[in-house]
Amino acid sequence: MLVCSDHTEATRVTCELVKLIPGCRPLDTGALSIATPIEAFAAVLLQLNVRYKTRTAIRMTGIDAGE
């Protein structure tokens, strides 16, 4: 799960909560300003799902489990 925030403590707490969700892993993407393009791409995925009656998703690769 991508986490964007300008507040260090909020990022930490959010990442801890995400770790409690089975199958989810938090990825700190940095400043809150990066949320806009991430949300825009989510809209693209939703449109693809509607148009093709499927469930598209993005997989992040190349990031070690310990990072």
KOLKOLDREN-775894 format. One record per residue (C-alpha): residue number from 1; x, y, z; residue in one letter. Coordinates in Angstrom, 1 decimal. Example, Ala and Ser with C-alpha at 12.3 -4.5 7.8 and 13.67 -1.06 7.14 Angstrom:
# residues 2
[1 [12.3 -4.5 7.8] "A"],
[2 [13.7 -1.1 7.1] "S"],
***
This chain:
# residues 67
[1 [0.0 0.0 0.0] "M"],
[2 [1.4 3.4 -1.0] "L"],
[3 [1.6 5.9 1.9] "V"],
[4 [2.0 9.6 1.2] "C"],
[5 [2.3 12.2 3.9] "S"],
[6 [4.1 15.4 5.0] "D"],
[7 [3.8 14.4 8.6] "H"],
[8 [6.4 11.9 9.9] "T"],
[9 [4.3 10.6 12.8] "E"],
[10 [1.2 10.1 10.6] "A"],
[11 [3.3 8.1 8.2] "T"],
[12 [4.7 5.9 10.9] "R"],
[13 [1.3 5.2 12.4] "V"],
[14 [-0.3 4.6 9.1] "T"],
[15 [2.5 2.2 8.1] "C"],
[16 [2.0 0.3 11.4] "E"],
[17 [-1.7 0.0 10.7] "L"],
[18 [-1.1 -1.3 7.1] "V"],
[19 [1.2 -4.0 8.5] "K"],
[20 [-1.8 -5.4 10.4] "L"],
[21 [-3.7 -6.0 7.2] "I"],
[22 [-3.0 -9.5 5.9] "P"],
[23 [-1.3 -9.5 2.5] "G"],
[24 [-0.5 -5.7 2.7] "C"],
[25 [2.8 -4.0 3.0] "R"],
[26 [3.3 -0.2 3.4] "P"],
[27 [5.5 1.6 1.0] "L"],
[28 [6.4 5.2 2.0] "D"],
[29 [6.3 7.1 -1.2] "T"],
[30 [7.2 10.4 0.4] "G"],
[31 [5.5 13.8 0.3] "A"],
[32 [1.8 14.3 0.1] "L"],
[33 [2.2 16.0 -3.3] "S"],
[34 [2.9 12.6 -4.8] "I"],
[35 [-0.7 11.5 -3.9] "A"],
[36 [-2.2 13.4 -6.9] "T"],
[37 [-0.6 11.3 -9.6] "P"],
[38 [-1.1 8.1 -7.7] "I"],
[39 [-4.8 8.8 -7.3] "E"],
[40 [-5.0 9.8 -11.0] "A"],
[41 [-3.6 6.4 -12.0] "F"],
[42 [-6.1 4.7 -9.7] "A"],
[43 [-8.9 6.3 -11.8] "A"],
[44 [-7.3 4.7 -14.9] "V"],
[45 [-7.4 1.3 -13.3] "L"],
[46 [-11.0 1.8 -12.3] "L"],
[47 [-11.9 2.7 -15.8] "Q"],
[48 [-10.2 -0.4 -17.2] "L"],
[49 [-12.0 -2.6 -14.7] "N"],
[50 [-15.4 -1.1 -15.8] "V"],
[51 [-14.6 -1.2 -19.5] "R"],
[52 [-13.2 -4.7 -19.6] "Y"],
[53 [-15.2 -6.2 -16.7] "K"],
[54 [-12.0 -7.3 -15.0] "T"],
[55 [-9.9 -6.5 -11.9] "R"],
[56 [-6.7 -4.8 -12.9] "T"],
[57 [-4.0 -4.1 -10.4] "A"],
[58 [-0.4 -2.9 -10.1] "I"],
[59 [2.4 -4.9 -8.6] "R"],
[60 [5.4 -3.2 -7.1] "M"],
[61 [8.6 -5.2 -7.8] "T"],
[62 [12.3 -4.8 -7.1] "G"],
[63 [11.8 -3.6 -3.4] "I"],
[64 [13.3 -5.9 -0.9] "D"],
[65 [11.1 -7.1 2.0] "A"],
[66 [13.4 -5.5 4.6] "G"],
[67 [13.4 -2.0 3.1] "E"],
***
